Amino acid sequence: MVFKEFVEHYATIQIALYVINFILIIAVIFFERKSSTAALAWIMVLAFLPIVGFVFYLLLNQNLSRMKINRLYDDEYDAFEKILRDQIDDLDGGSVLPQNPAALSKKDLLKLNQVYGDSVYTDGNDVELITDGSVLMDRMLEDIANAKRSVNIEFFIMKNDVIGKRLIKALTDKASQGVSVKLLLDALGARSIGRRATREFRQAGGKVAYFFPPRFYKIGFKVGLNLNYRNHRKIAVIDDETGYTGGYNIGKEYCSLVPRIGYWRDSHIRVRGEAVKELQGRFILDWRFTTKEKMNIPTEVDRTNNPGDCGVQIVSCGPEASRQQIKRAYMKMITSASEYVYIQSPYFVPDRSIIESCKMAAQSGADVRVMIPCKPDHIFVYWATYSFAGELIKAGGRVFIYDNGFLHAKTVVCDDEVSSVGSCNFDIRSFKLNFETNAFVYDRGFAENMKETFLEDMSCCHELTEEEYENRSFWIKFKESISMLLTDIL
């Protein structure tokens, strides 16, 4: 009887779904402020997958532009605006210039990050590059063990495995000693870290929060899943004195302990100096939004005891704003490179502005090299990456495929002067949909270290030549074509 009624109403249900799909297509075309390629991708999904596409649209297509995610208190805003405006005026007038020669040489990028990225420039930093997950864990746990006042940790992925439990135990020990310990995790990326995994940590006085947890509302109200917008940042700040940021997450694979993945090649930095306050401010903004807890962002910087001489700007981006700050800084680095620009990214699925910037740099005589992994962990993204790699090769760039495990580093270095290390991939998802943070480091010594590391990694690569790319199979060409159609919503 039930089945008979379902059959009788199936046609009506199907018509209703197609009508809803048609309305959504009209909304995508006329009412939503999307790029033409993103709108076309959604129209294709809705038109050819009417039921599945409708579900995907509800889950993935939410607008965060009106959400108060990065809101400063009035006094913080005034203090921050004064610092930034004074820096810009000093740079324009030449009255106060960056101490590091590399920052002075790349002051056009520095100013772009100030004006467009709202990023304060900091001098006198010590910056250490870390390219091994086990070394990173040892250094970070050592700093946590020595913490006297506070430990603030923010990660996209944290696994409930031996590495994740090791970090939670270290945080629990510090919380039990009276140290203020806060752990901010992405609700999707750290879904295995639930209340049971953090029970002892919370009982010891630690605080844990989850960024954008999935929530279902009653029928008739907005479906508040926030699945498509993830906090992809990786930040640690200890005692307001030592900071970490980069590409590593927390889990066994990131310490190269999963045989099927093999060696995990990534990049992170350990920072001491003025830039740590900027990382701390970024953490506090995310914590305040997630927990509604009132915490003040430090607005005063102690410059009396600088531990190094690196210039650093911390630049963040996210889908709550129309700006794509890190992408714009990437573009500036690439197009202003006169000698070379070396890029590492697990996903090379740029929009037209980035790929044209790379092609322009190569055609202007710069040595443009991009390193990508040999192992796909997202199959559509991988084949889109392969297509963009072919386009760059034809323009005179070079592409290297990393064969020694999985390459997850998100780095750029150019002209032995400026480098970028952080969480932002070279793909549209990082530029538009994820919450990301990168450090832009102005220092010749650090840039030379980054360059040497890239060249060492090349010994574990094979070069994708134009001949090899042109001779790829029809099946690969087909997969590239399908993947390219979806790049704006991958």
C-alpha positions in Angstrom: 0.0 0.0 0.0 2.8 2.4 1.0 4.7 1.5 -2.1 1.7 2.0 -4.3 1.2 5.5 -2.8 4.9 6.3 -3.4 4.6 5.3 -7.1 1.5 7.4 -7.5 3.2 10.5 -6.0 6.6 9.9 -7.5 5.9 11.9 -10.7 4.7 14.8 -8.6 7.8 14.7 -6.3 10.0 14.5 -9.4 8.3 17.6 -11.0 8.6 19.5 -7.7 12.3 18.8 -7.6 12.8 19.9 -11.2 10.9 23.1 -10.4 13.1 23.8 -7.4 16.2 23.0 -9.5 15.0 25.5 -12.1 14.5 28.2 -9.5 18.0 27.5 -8.1 19.5 27.8 -11.6 17.7 31.2 -12.1 19.0 32.3 -8.7 22.6 31.3 -9.6 22.4 33.2 -12.8 20.7 36.4 -11.7 20.9 36.8 -7.9 24.1 35.4 -6.6 27.4 37.3 -7.1 29.5 34.5 -8.5 32.2 34.4 -11.2 30.9 33.3 -14.5 32.9 30.0 -14.3 31.5 29.2 -10.8 28.0 30.0 -11.9 28.4 27.8 -15.0 29.7 24.9 -12.9 26.8 25.1 -10.5 24.3 25.4 -13.4 25.8 22.2 -14.9 25.6 20.3 -11.6 22.0 21.4 -11.0 20.9 20.7 -14.6 22.5 17.3 -15.0 22.2 16.0 -11.4 18.8 17.5 -10.4 18.4 15.7 -7.1 22.1 15.2 -6.1 22.9 18.7 -7.3 20.1 20.2 -5.2 21.6 18.5 -2.1 25.1 19.6 -2.9 23.8 23.2 -3.4 22.2 23.2 0.0 25.3 21.8 1.7 28.0 23.7 -0.1 26.6 27.0 -1.4 26.3 29.3 1.6 27.2 33.0 1.7 29.4 34.1 4.6 29.8 37.7 3.6 27.5 39.0 6.3 28.8 36.9 9.1 30.7 38.8 11.8 33.8 36.6 11.8 36.7 39.0 11.9 35.3 41.9 13.9 37.7 44.0 16.0 36.4 45.8 19.1 36.3 49.6 18.6 39.5 50.3 20.6 41.3 47.5 18.9 40.2 48.8 15.5 41.4 52.3 16.3 44.8 51.1 17.6 45.3 48.7 14.6 44.3 51.4 12.0 46.7 53.9 13.6 49.6 51.3 13.5 48.9 50.4 9.9 48.3 53.9 8.7 51.5 55.2 10.4 53.5 52.3 8.8 52.1 53.1 5.3 52.8 56.8 5.7 56.4 56.1 7.0 57.0 53.8 4.0 55.7 56.3 1.5 57.5 59.2 3.1 60.8 57.3 3.6 61.0 58.5 7.2 61.0 54.9 8.7 62.1 52.1 6.4 62.3 48.4 7.0 65.5 47.2 8.6 65.9 44.1 6.5 67.4 44.9 3.1 65.2 42.3 1.4 62.1 44.0 2.8 63.4 47.3 1.4 63.9 45.7 -2.0 60.4 44.2 -2.0 58.6 47.1 -0.4 56.0 47.0 -3.2 54.9 43.6 -2.0 55.2 44.8 1.6 52.9 47.8 0.8 50.4 45.6 -1.0 50.0 43.4 2.0 49.5 46.5 4.2 47.0 48.2 1.9 45.1 45.2 0.5 45.9 42.5 3.1 45.6 44.7 6.2 48.8 43.2 7.4 51.2 45.0 9.8 54.9 44.6 8.9 57.1 43.4 11.7 60.9 43.6 12.0 63.4 41.7 14.1 62.0 38.2 13.9 63.8 34.9 14.1 62.3 32.4 11.6 63.2 28.7 11.4 62.1 26.5 8.5 60.9 23.0 9.5 60.4 20.4 6.8 59.9 17.2 8.8 56.8 16.4 10.8 58.6 14.5 13.6 61.0 17.4 14.1 58.0 19.8 14.2 56.2 17.8 16.8 59.3 17.6 19.0 60.0 21.3 18.8 56.4 22.3 19.4 56.0 19.9 22.3 59.2 21.2 23.8 57.9 24.8 23.6 54.6 23.7 25.1 56.4 21.9 28.0 58.3 25.2 28.8 55.1 27.3 28.6 54.6 29.5 31.7 51.4 31.6 30.8 49.5 30.5 27.8 49.3 27.9 24.9 46.9 28.6 22.0 46.6 25.9 19.3 44.6 26.0 16.1 44.6 23.2 13.5 42.5 22.1 10.6 43.0 18.4 11.0 43.8 16.6 14.2 43.6 12.8 14.4 42.7 10.7 17.4 45.8 8.6 16.9 49.2 8.3 18.7 50.3 11.8 17.5 47.1 13.5 18.3 46.9 11.9 21.8 50.5 12.9 22.4 49.6 16.6 21.8 46.5 16.4 23.9 48.5 14.9 26.8 51.0 17.7 26.6 48.2 20.3 26.6 46.5 18.5 29.5 49.7 18.5 31.5 50.1 22.3 31.0 46.4 23.0 31.8 46.8 21.0 35.1 49.7 23.3 36.0 47.4 26.4 35.8 48.6 27.5 32.3 45.8 28.9 30.1 45.4 26.4 27.3 43.0 26.7 24.3 42.5 24.2 21.5 40.6 25.4 18.4 39.9 22.7 15.8 37.9 22.6 12.6 34.8 20.6 13.2 35.1 18.6 10.0 38.8 18.2 9.8 39.1 17.1 13.5 35.8 15.2 13.7 37.6 12.3 15.4 38.5 14.5 18.4 35.2 14.5 20.3 34.3 15.0 24.0 35.7 11.7 25.0 39.1 12.4 23.5 39.3 15.7 25.3 37.7 14.8 28.6 40.8 14.8 30.7 42.1 17.9 29.0 38.8 19.8 29.9 38.8 18.4 33.4 42.3 19.8 33.8 41.1 23.3 32.9 41.8 23.3 29.2 39.3 24.8 26.7 38.4 23.2 23.4 36.2 24.7 20.6 35.2 23.6 17.1 35.0 26.0 14.2 31.8 25.8 12.2 30.3 22.6 13.7 27.5 21.1 11.5 24.1 22.0 12.7 20.7 21.1 11.3 17.8 23.5 11.7 14.1 22.7 11.6 12.5 22.3 8.2 11.7 25.7 6.8 14.7 27.3 8.2 18.2 27.7 6.8 20.3 24.6 6.6 23.3 25.7 8.6 25.9 23.1 7.7 28.8 25.3 6.7 30.4 22.2 5.2 32.1 24.1 2.3 33.9 26.7 4.5 36.6 25.2 6.6 39.2 26.7 8.9 42.3 25.5 7.1 44.7 27.4 9.4 47.5 25.8 11.4 48.7 28.1 14.2 50.3 27.6 17.6 51.3 30.4 19.9 53.1 29.8 23.2 53.5 32.5 25.9 53.0 35.2 23.2 56.7 34.6 22.4 56.9 31.6 20.1 54.7 31.0 17.1 54.2 28.3 14.5 52.4 28.3 11.2 52.6 26.4 7.9 51.1 23.3 6.2 51.4 20.5 8.8 48.3 19.0 10.6 48.3 16.7 13.6 48.3 13.0 12.9 50.5 9.9 12.1 50.6 10.6 8.3 52.1 14.0 8.9 55.0 12.4 10.8 55.5 9.9 8.0 54.1 7.0 10.1 51.5 5.7 7.5 53.3 3.2 5.1 50.8 3.5 2.3 51.4 7.3 2.1 55.1 7.1 2.8 57.2 10.2 3.5 55.1 13.3 4.1 56.9 16.4 2.7 55.6 19.6 4.2 56.8 23.0 5.4 56.2 24.9 8.6 58.0 27.8 10.4 58.8 28.5 14.0 58.8 32.3 14.7 60.0 34.4 17.6 59.7 38.2 17.6 57.1 40.8 16.7 55.2 38.6 14.2 54.1 36.3 17.0 51.7 39.0 18.2 50.1 38.9 14.7 49.6 35.1 14.9 48.2 35.6 18.4 45.7 38.2 17.0 44.6 35.8 14.3 44.0 33.0 16.8 42.0 35.3 19.1 39.8 36.5 16.3 39.0 32.9 15.4 38.5 31.9 19.0 36.2 34.9 19.8 34.0 34.1 16.8 33.8 30.4 17.7 33.2 30.7 21.4 31.9 34.2 21.8 34.4 34.6 24.7 35.8 38.1 25.1 39.6 38.1 24.6 41.6 41.2 23.9 44.0 41.3 21.0 47.5 42.6 21.9 48.1 46.0 20.3 51.4 46.9 21.8 54.7 45.3 20.6 57.9 45.1 22.6 60.8 46.0 20.2 63.5 46.2 22.9 64.7 42.6 22.5 64.4 41.4 18.9 65.6 37.8 18.5 66.5 38.1 14.8 66.5 40.3 11.7 63.8 38.8 9.5 60.9 41.0 8.3 57.5 39.2 8.5 53.9 39.9 7.5 51.1 37.6 8.6 48.4 37.6 5.9 45.0 35.9 6.3 42.1 35.4 4.0 38.6 33.8 4.2 35.2 33.6 2.5 33.6 36.2 4.8 35.3 39.0 2.7 35.4 39.7 -1.0 39.2 40.2 -1.0 41.5 37.3 -1.7 44.5 38.7 0.1 46.9 35.8 -0.1 46.2 35.2 -3.7 46.9 38.8 -4.5 50.2 38.6 -2.6 51.1 35.4 -4.6 50.4 37.2 -7.8 52.7 40.1 -6.8 55.5 37.8 -5.9 55.2 35.9 -9.2 54.9 38.9 -11.5 57.6 40.9 -9.8 60.2 38.0 -9.9 63.1 39.0 -12.1 65.3 35.9 -11.6 63.2 33.0 -10.4 60.1 31.9 -8.6 59.7 28.4 -7.1 56.3 27.1 -6.0 55.3 24.0 -4.1 51.7 23.1 -3.7 49.8 19.8 -3.4 47.0 21.3 -5.5 47.8 23.5 -8.4 44.3 24.6 -9.6 44.6 28.3 -9.9 42.2 30.8 -11.4 43.1 32.6 -14.6 44.8 35.5 -12.8 47.3 33.2 -11.1 48.1 30.9 -14.1 48.5 34.0 -16.3 50.8 35.5 -13.7 53.0 32.4 -13.8 53.0 32.3 -17.6 53.8 36.0 -17.8 56.8 35.6 -15.4 58.1 32.6 -17.4 57.7 34.5 -20.7 59.5 37.5 -19.2 62.6 35.4 -18.5 62.1 34.3 -14.9 62.9 30.7 -14.0 59.4 29.5 -13.0 59.2 26.1 -11.4 56.2 24.4 -9.8 56.4 21.2 -7.8 53.4 19.0 -7.3 52.8 15.5 -5.8 52.7 12.3 -7.7 50.0 10.8 -5.5 46.4 12.2 -5.8 44.4 12.5 -2.6 41.6 14.3 -4.4 41.2 12.7 -7.9 39.4 15.6 -9.6 41.8 18.1 -8.2 44.8 16.1 -9.3 43.7 15.9 -12.9 42.9 19.6 -13.0 46.4 20.2 -11.6 47.8 18.1 -14.4 46.0 20.3 -17.0 47.3 23.5 -15.5 50.8 22.0 -15.3 50.6 21.4 -19.1 49.5 25.0 -19.7 52.4 26.3 -17.7 55.0 24.1 -19.5 53.8 25.3 -22.9 54.5 28.9 -21.7 58.1 28.1 -20.7 57.6 27.2 -17.0 58.9 23.9 -15.6 56.9 21.4 -13.6 58.3 18.7 -11.3 56.4 15.8 -9.8 57.5 14.8 -6.3 58.0 11.0 -6.1 59.2 10.5 -2.5 55.8 10.2 -0.8 53.3 13.0 -0.7 54.1 16.7 -1.1 51.9 18.9 1.0 54.0 22.1 1.3 52.5 25.4 0.4 55.5 27.6 -0.3 56.7 30.3 -2.7 60.2 31.8 -2.9 61.6 34.3 -5.3 64.8 36.2 -6.1 66.6 35.2 -2.9 64.6 37.9 -1.1 61.1 37.0 -0.1 59.3 33.7 0.8 55.8 32.6 1.8 55.0 29.6 4.0 51.5 28.8 5.2 48.3 26.9 4.8 47.1 28.4 1.5 47.3 26.1 -1.5 47.4 27.3 -5.1 43.7 26.5 -5.7 40.4 28.3 -5.8 39.2 26.6 -2.7 42.0 28.1 -0.6 41.6 31.5 -2.3 37.8 31.7 -1.9 36.4 29.2 0.4 38.9 28.3 3.2 40.1 30.4 6.1 43.9 30.6 5.5 47.0 32.2 7.0 50.4 32.6 5.5 53.7 34.2 6.7 55.5 36.3 4.1 59.2 36.4 5.2 61.6 39.1 3.9 65.1 37.9 4.4 67.9 36.8 2.0 69.2 34.1 4.3 65.8 32.5 4.8 65.0 32.8 1.1 68.3 31.1 0.2 67.4 28.3 2.6 64.0 27.9 1.0 65.6 27.8 -2.5 68.1 25.2 -1.4 65.4 23.1 0.1 63.4 23.3 -3.2 66.5 22.2 -5.2 67.1 19.3 -2.8 63.5 18.2 -3.2 64.1 18.2 -7.0 66.4 15.2 -6.5 63.2 13.3 -5.5 61.3 14.5 -8.5 60.9 13.8 -12.2 60.2 16.6 -14.6 57.0 16.6 -16.5 58.2 17.6 -20.0 56.1 19.1 -22.8 56.7 15.9 -24.9 55.5 13.7 -22.1 52.4 15.9 -21.5 51.5 16.0 -25.2 51.7 12.2 -25.4 49.3 11.6 -22.5 46.6 9.1 -23.2 43.0 9.9 -24.3 41.8 8.7 -20.9 44.0 11.3 -19.1 42.8 14.0 -21.5 39.2 13.0 -20.7 39.7 13.1 -17.0 41.4 16.5 -17.3 38.5 17.9 -19.3 35.9 16.8 -16.8 38.0 18.1 -13.9 38.5 21.5 -15.5 34.8 22.0 -15.8 34.5 21.7 -12.0 37.5 23.7 -10.9 35.5 26.6 -9.4 33.5 24.3 -7.1 36.1 21.6 -6.2 
